[in-house]
Amino acid sequence: MKHVLITGGAGFIGSNVALKLVAQGVKVTVLDNLSPQIHGDNPEETSPLYQSIKDKVRFIKGTVTSRDDWRKALVGVDAVLHLAAETGTGQSMYEIEKYVNVNIGGTAILLDILTNEKTDVKRVVVAESRAIYGEGRYWSDELNAFVYPEERPEETMSNGDFEVKYPGCSEPLKLVGTTEDSKIHPGSVYGITKQVQGQLVHMVCQSIGIESVSFRYQNVYGPGQSLSNPYTGILSIFSTRIKNGNGINIFEDGKETRDFVYIDDIADATILGLTVDGVSGNAFNIGTGVATDVLTVANTLKKYYGLDVPITISGNYRLGDIRHNFADISKARNLLGFEPKWTFDAGIEQFCRWVDGQPVQKDNYEASIEEMKQKGLYK
C-alpha cells in the first residue's frame, strides 16, 4: 500500500487516519466536499480538521456523487478508504433522497469505475456502521436463544416503558455483545444505506478481484469531532449544551446504552483493515466491547468540564432510536490484531481538555429538535 484515497478524508475519522498514514510514509489523496454541516460556513479558513491535513495530502474538493471527481481522485491510487457519507440517523428519516444518493449512489459510482475502467486499486475499505444492526443482540432464558427485538412501538414508549420486548418472552432480556453474524435489521434510512454500501463493496469487489473490508464502527468520539453538528454524536451535543450553560435533556430514562470508542483506536483499526493480509471479504465490529449509559455520559462530561448544569431525564424519545447496542470485537481481535487502548473515562478526559481549548460553539440543538418535531419523529 503506497497511495491511499480517503473519501471524506477531511472528516473526523478520515483526517485522523490520513495523518497516521502520512506519518508512516504513505501517500494520501483526500476527496471531500467540506460540508458546512460538519466543517462550518467557511471551512477552508475555519475547519481545524481540514487545516490539519491540507498541506500533508493531495486534496480534491469534490463529491462522491460526481464520476469526474472519482476519476480524478483515483489516479495512481492502490487502496480506497471510503468514508464519505451523510451520517445523521434522525436526519436521514426525512432527507431520504440525499442519504440514498450520497451513501449508496456515491458507492455505486466508485464500483462502476473499478469494474469498467482501468485503475491500480487493489483493496477497498468501506465504513458501514453499528446502525445496520438496529437494536442490539439479546439472550432469552425463556427461549434459550439469542433474539433480535424489532423497533420499539410508540404506544409503549409513550407510556414510559422503554425496554425492548420480544414475542414469547415475559422475562427481561439480557443484553449481550453484537457479533458480525447478528441479525441485520437497521431502524433508519441511514442504517439501510450503510448496510447496502457494505453489501455492494463486498459483492462487486469479489467479482472483479479486488480485496474488500468493511468496518461497523460504534460511537466514535474524541478531539476534532464536530461540535456544531446537532445531528450526530451526543458527546458533541451535550458538550455544546454544557459550555453554553444550558441544561441537558436526556431522552427516555437515561439508561439507554452505546459503545463509545476513542478516535485513536478507530484510526488504528482502520489502518489494520488497509494493511493486514488475508482478511478480504470480512466485516469487522470496531468498538470497546463496553456498554455505557447516557446518564453516565452526561455526568462524566460535567465532571471534566467542572460545570454544573441541570440534567433532566425527560422521557422524551425519538422514533427509530435503539435502546442498546455494544460490540463483540472478538473477530477484530483475532483476525486484525485490534485491541482498544482507551477506556471511556480516559478518552472523555482527553476529549474535554480539547473542547476546553475550542471556541464555544453556537448551540443548534433546539433547532434540530424542532425540525424532528415537525416531522413527527420526536415525542
Secondary structure, DSSP 8 states (H G I E B T S, - for coil): --EEEEETTTSHHHHHHHHHHHHTT-EEEEEE---HHHH-SSHHHH-HHHHHHTTTSEEEE--TT-HHHHHHHHTT-SEEEE------TTGGGT-HHHHIIIIIIHHHHHHHHHHHS-----EEEEE--GGGG-S-EEEETTTTEEE------HHHHTTT--S---TT--S--EEE-B-TTS----SSHHHHHHHHHHHHHHHHHHHHT-EEEEEEE-EEE-TTS-SS-TTS-HHHHHHHHHHTT--EEE-TTS--EE-EEEHHHHHHHHHHHHH-TT-TTEEEEES-S--EEHHHHHHHHHHHHT----EEE----BTT--S---B--HHIIIII-------HHHHHHHHHHHHHTS------HHHHHHHHHHTT-B-
